[in-house]
Amino acid sequence: MVLMTAVSGFPTTGQAQDASGFRLEALNGICGDVRTGNSNRWEAKVYAAAGVSPSDPPEQIQVRVRALFDQHMPHCDGFDVRRGNLLKYAINQGTTAFIYTATWVWRIDLNQVDVSDGKTVLDYAYAGIQRWRGTPEESLYQNYFDELSRGGAKTRVQLEAEGRRFPGIPMPAQ
């Protein structure tokens, strides 16, 4: 069995930029870096893609990284969600440092809904709690659920109750 964790769909040659000045090719391989917990590598890739430096003001970093993930959230394979977003993958891999950084340092939007499963990252954490009920993994997923909730994450049902719509993304089976 081959474990696929590469980000696909990003340019791999040259220093191509999109209209916002993002260098998307810098995100290639980020899933593997998150999987191994290599925070130096995933942070460097995110900063390079967003066009910021660790020495930039924190507010500038937040604005650029959040915009990068709003427009170009990396998706990963090799876990229980086909082409699931990087936050779900980090939960699946137990990469707490990435979840913390994305939530509290970069303050990215935690309420994106994946086309592949129709769920938010909070829905994913909740499903993990249910799946691992009675095992040590249950408390890990509960911790992610609590941390993401404190950071503003919501379930798809909560978002739709607030009036957000996700055209073209089917509602997942309950």
Solvent accessible surface area in square Angstrom, and as a share of the most:
residue,aa,sasa,rsa
1,M,229,1.02
2,V,124,0.71
3,L,87,0.43
4,M,114,0.51
5,T,16,0.09
6,A,63,0.49
7,V,11,0.06
8,S,65,0.42
9,G,80,0.77
10,F,29,0.12
11,P,57,0.36
12,T,102,0.60
13,T,109,0.63
14,G,60,0.58
15,Q,128,0.57
16,A,47,0.36
17,Q,92,0.41
18,D,42,0.22
19,A,117,0.91
20,S,43,0.27
21,G,22,0.21
22,F,1,0.00
23,R,80,0.29
24,L,20,0.10
25,E,24,0.11
26,A,23,0.18
27,L,0,0.00
28,N,43,0.22
29,G,29,0.28
30,I,0,0.00
31,C,0,0.00
32,G,16,0.16
33,D,10,0.05
34,V,0,0.00
35,R,86,0.31
36,T,93,0.54
37,G,41,0.39
38,N,55,0.28
39,S,48,0.31
40,N,124,0.64
41,R,127,0.46
42,W,4,0.02
43,E,61,0.28
44,A,60,0.47
45,K,33,0.14
46,V,0,0.00
47,Y,16,0.06
48,A,51,0.39
49,A,0,0.00
50,A,0,0.00
51,G,44,0.42
52,V,15,0.09
53,S,43,0.28
54,P,99,0.63
55,S,101,0.65
56,D,35,0.18
57,P,72,0.45
58,P,89,0.56
59,E,115,0.51
60,Q,82,0.37
61,I,12,0.06
62,Q,51,0.22
63,V,103,0.59
64,R,62,0.22
65,V,0,0.00
66,R,102,0.37
67,A,29,0.23
68,L,0,0.00
69,F,1,0.00
70,D,71,0.37
71,Q,98,0.43
72,H,44,0.20
73,M,14,0.06
74,P,0,0.00
75,H,43,0.19
76,C,1,0.00
77,D,38,0.20
78,G,33,0.32
79,F,32,0.13
80,D,80,0.41
81,V,13,0.07
82,R,178,0.65
83,R,85,0.31
84,G,0,0.00
85,N,1,0.01
86,L,0,0.00
87,L,3,0.01
88,K,0,0.00
89,Y,0,0.00
90,A,0,0.00
91,I,1,0.00
92,N,48,0.24
93,Q,61,0.27
94,G,35,0.33
95,T,11,0.07
96,T,77,0.45
97,A,57,0.44
98,F,1,0.00
99,I,2,0.01
100,Y,116,0.44
101,T,16,0.10
102,A,0,0.00
103,T,4,0.02
104,W,67,0.23
105,V,66,0.38
106,W,0,0.00
107,R,115,0.42
108,I,5,0.03
109,D,25,0.13
110,L,7,0.04
111,N,19,0.09
112,Q,36,0.16
113,V,16,0.09
114,D,4,0.02
115,V,108,0.62
116,S,54,0.35
117,D,35,0.18
118,G,1,0.01
119,K,55,0.23
120,T,0,0.00
121,V,1,0.00
122,L,4,0.02
123,D,26,0.13
124,Y,5,0.02
125,A,0,0.00
126,Y,108,0.41
127,A,29,0.23
128,G,0,0.00
129,I,6,0.03
130,Q,75,0.34
131,R,115,0.42
132,W,91,0.32
133,R,136,0.50
134,G,72,0.69
135,T,52,0.30
136,P,113,0.71
137,E,70,0.31
138,E,34,0.15
139,S,67,0.44
140,L,69,0.34
141,Y,11,0.04
142,Q,66,0.29
143,N,94,0.48
144,Y,6,0.02
145,F,44,0.19
146,D,51,0.26
147,E,39,0.18
148,L,0,0.00
149,S,47,0.30
150,R,156,0.57
151,G,28,0.27
152,G,37,0.35
153,A,6,0.05
154,K,64,0.27
155,T,28,0.16
156,R,11,0.04
157,V,90,0.51
158,Q,87,0.39
159,L,3,0.02
160,E,40,0.18
161,A,89,0.69
162,E,103,0.46
163,G,48,0.46
164,R,95,0.35
165,R,158,0.58
166,F,26,0.11
167,P,121,0.76
168,G,77,0.74
169,I,28,0.14
170,P,96,0.61
171,M,88,0.40
172,P,23,0.15
173,A,100,0.78
174,Q,183,0.81
